């Protein structure tokens, strides 16, 4: 990893990953030193230290730290120079870095310094009808930052957190699948997609209106209905007292806010005149049901 996002808050690890307030964040960045030949590189910074010999060493250093690295050759050997982020220090014994991001440093003893290890981009895409947040590798904060570069062979673990009203469906790309954490080994430019789907948890809103009709005619039962997914199905029940005497089912159809809808019920010629009731319940595509709404139906 090239940077570690540390959250200064008394909260769970999951909440820390999902935090989005900039003032609550402190960045640490991965500093990598690669040494070749007979010698070592030492240094201390806010968060970690180096004592690196014949290979690669990494540690996390707090942002805005001044990190001084010192090259010390073994007896009889010579320091031949710095490379990578310290290349401007040439063959000076010390190199001072202002930590504002990940750094790769090389140091050579007896030989020219080796090249810095390659870095590749990891890009996170978000898809689906819902929304959410993806974080990982300290540099992915998606949210706003959906791409970052990592040193070859770095393992980056990605975590997806759905927003309210959404579910995380799963990963694709980068060798990831399923809906748990995704771990990617960076060996080339890599694209990973996190899919979030909208979850409808809100029932429709429905209100009936009073109606009247004569026996042997068609009663027009009017109502307003609205759902945030803009589709619903209504079941209308006609009552004499508490006894159902008829029912009208309106199939699932598109509905609009403030529009008045009408369902028809043929009033039997034998129906007793007087004050009846009719009630309606609406259901949306996710199966959420509205509260029952009832109004007077006068039969003459």
N, C-alpha and C positions, 0 to 999 in steps of 0.2 A: 504494500500500500504506500501511496505517496503522501498521505496526510491523514491525520486522525482528528476527527471532530469530537471534542470532549464537551459534554454539556454540564455546566455548573448549575445543578439543580438537584433537589432531593426528590427524585422520581425514579420510576422503574426504568430498566434499560429500554424497553419498548417505547415508553413515553419520551425518553431522551432522543431516540431515533426520529420520532415524529415531531419534535419541537421545531417551530419555525420562527421564533423571535430571535433576531440577530444578536441582541444584547445578551442573550443567554448562552452564547457559543464562544468557545475558545478553541482555536485551531492549533494543532500540532502537525508538523510535516515530517515525512520520512526522509532522512538523510542517509545516503548510501555511499560508503567509501570502499573502493576496490584497490588493493595493494598488490603489486607484483615486484618480485625481487627481494633481496636481503635487507629488510628494514620494516619499520612500523609507523603507523599514524595514530596519534593520540589527540584527544580534545574533550572538552566538557561544555555542555550547554544546558539550558533550562529544560529539563525533561530526560536527558540521557547523556551518555559519555561514550568515547571511542578508545579502544586499545586494539587496533586492527593490524593484522600481519598476514601476508601471503593469502589473499582471498578477499571476499566481500563481507563487510559489516554494515549493519543498518541500525538506526535508532530513531526515535521520535523526538523532535526538538520544537519547543513552543515558538509560535510566530513572533517576529520582531526581535528575536534573540540574536546577539552577535556571537557567532561560533568561530573560535580560532582553532584550526587544525595544525598540528606540528608534525613534520616528517623527520624521523630519526633513523639514519642508516645504521646497519650493523657494523661492527668493527671491520675495517678494511674495505667497506663498501661506500658507494657514493649515491646521493640522492640526485636523480636525473631530471625530475620535474613533475609538475602537476598537470592534470588534464580534467576534462569535464567542466564543472562549475568553477574550479580553481585555476583554469588555464591561464588567466591573466597574472597569476602569481609566479609563473614560469618555474624557476628552480629555487625560489626563496624557501627557506626552511618552514615558514609559516604561511598559512592562507586564512584570511578572515572573511566569513560569509555573513551577510544580513539575511536572516531566515524569513522569506516572504512566500515560500512555496517549496515543493520537493526539490532536492538537490542530489545530483550524482557527481561524485568526485573520484578521480583516479590519481594514484601516486606510483611512480616508478623508481625503483632502486636498481642501479646497474643496467637498466634497459629503458627504452622510451616508455612512457606511461601507456597502459592499455586503453582502448576506446571505451567510452561509457556504454553500458548495456542498452540495447534498443528499448524504446517505449512505444506502446500501441494504445489506440483510443478504444475505450469502452463507451458505447452509446446506448442509453436506455430510451425506449419508445413506450408511450402509453396508448392503449387502444381500448375499444369497447364503448358502451353507452353510459358507463359510470365514470367515476373519478377517484383519484387516490394519490398516494405519496410513495416514492421509492427512494431508498437511501442505501448506501454501501460504500465500502472502501474509503470512507471519510471524505472523498472528493465528490461522490455522487450524492446530490441533495435535491431530488427531483419531485416536486417543487421546481425551483428555478434552474438548477444545474443538472442537466441530463446527459452530460458527456464529460469524460476526463481521461487523461493519459496515464498509463501505468507501466512500470518496468516489466520487461518480458518475464513470464513465468510467475508473476504475482497472482495470488488467489484473492478474488474479490467476492465477498458475500453480500448479496442484495436482499433487502427486506421490503415487502410491499404492504402498505397499510391503507385500506379503503376509507374513503370519506363516509360521513353519515349518509345513508340512503344508497350506498353502493356496496357491492361484494367484490372481493378479489377473485377472479376466475382462474388465473394461472399464468405461467411463463411460457415463452417460446423463444428460440434462438439461443446461441451461446452454449448449447448442450443442456439447457434448463428445461424442466417440465414440472407439472404438478403445481400445487398452490402453497407449498412451504417455502422456506428460504432457498435462494438460488446461489450456488457457488460457481464462479467462472474462473478458469485459469487462463490468463491473458497470454496467448502465443501469437496473436495477430490482431488486427482491427476487428472488433467484435460488436455485434448488435444484439440486444436483448429486448424483448417486448413484454410488458406487463399489461394484462387485460383486466379491466374493471367493468362490471355491468351494473346498471341502475337497478335498484330493488324498490318496487312499489309497495310501500307500507301504509299508504294513506287511502282510506275508503272514499268512495264517491260521496258527494253531497246531493241530497234529493229533497224536494219539497212539492207536495201536491196542492191542488186548488179545488175549491168546492165546485160541484157539478150538479146538473139536473137533467132529467129526461122523462118522457112519457113511456108507459108500458107499450111494448111492441115497436119501439123506435131504437135508435142507436145513441147510446150515451157516449159523450165525448169527455174522456178523462184527461185532464191537462196537468202537466207537471214540469218542473225544472230539474235538471240533473247535470252534474259536472264532475269530471274526474281528471286528475293531473296527467294521466296517460291518454285522456281524451276519447276513451271508449268505455262503454258500460252496457249492461243488460238489466232490464227492469222486470220485476214480477208484480202485477197488480191484482189485489184480492178485493172482491166486493162482499160486504158483510151485511146481514140483517141481524142486528144486535151483535152477538158474538159468533153467529153461525155463518160460515162462508157460503155464498150462493153463486159465486162466479169467479173466474180468474182469467187474466190476460197476460201473456208473456211477450215481452218486446225483445227480440233477439239482440245480441251484442252488436252495437253500432257506434259510429262516431258521434260524440256529443260536444256541444259548444257552450261556453259560459253565457248565461243570461238568455239563452234561446228557450222558447216554450215548446214542449213536445206534447203530442196528443195520441192517446190510445183509445180504441173504440170497443165498446161492450154492448152486444145486442140485449136489450132489456126484455125478458120474457113477458108475453102478454098476460100470463097468469101471476106475475109478481105483484105482491101487495103494495099498494101505494104508501107513501110516507117517507120518513127520514131514515136513510140507510147510511152506511159509511163505506168508503173505499180507501185502501191502504196500499203503499208501494214500498218496495225495497230494491235498491240498485246494487249490482255486483260488477267489479272491474275485472280486467284480464288476469290479475294476480289472485283473484278470489276474495279480495277485501269487500265487505258488505257495508252499505250505508245503514244509518238508523232508519227505522220504519217511520214513514210520514203518512198521516191519515187526514182525510177531509170528508165533509158531509156530501152525500149523494141523495138528492131529493127525487123521488119517483112519483109522478102524477098518474 
